[in-house]
Amino acid sequence: MKVWTYRDLTNQAESDIGRFMKQATMTTGEQSAVYKCWAYGAYIMWTHLTRDLRGEDEDDEVRLKRLIGLIPALIEEESYETC
């Protein structure tokens, strides 16, 4: 029987979410919505399984939320060309 560590669960969730979101961009309509729901489901399962393991560090949660689009991606500093 496999024993899953916090890192194993997080890596698997990240992989699944990334795969589902990629599929969502490659399809349209209802099929795209299904993949997005699966990605969200993987995130929800991860939150339940790791609830007592995460501690104070929110980096993994923020990264997974960004993958799904629950929070906007980081906005890089704008660069301006000189006139």
Steps between C-alpha positions, in 0.01 A plus 500: 500500500634843405536761769446852366697790641386859490743562213366195309141625535595852397703388199218273384240774541717747311555252218130415472388862517753602236394215271129575540547874441708428189222276370248775577690739273515240224123443498194722493156529648375234737811284465721792605274563799525134602882514503489820708267328748737205522788739570298668773407159641869403518567823690212439743618144564853629564368757752312228689786250501766751604298714739697392808835476319535846345593706804542873452663486156248597232733480197362169373140610540564827317685319219215251451240776506695686232511187284121479511450872458341555841742785554665702225849412383781714627518828317852564390639847535429702189797619300487810289709580200677831512389758247 
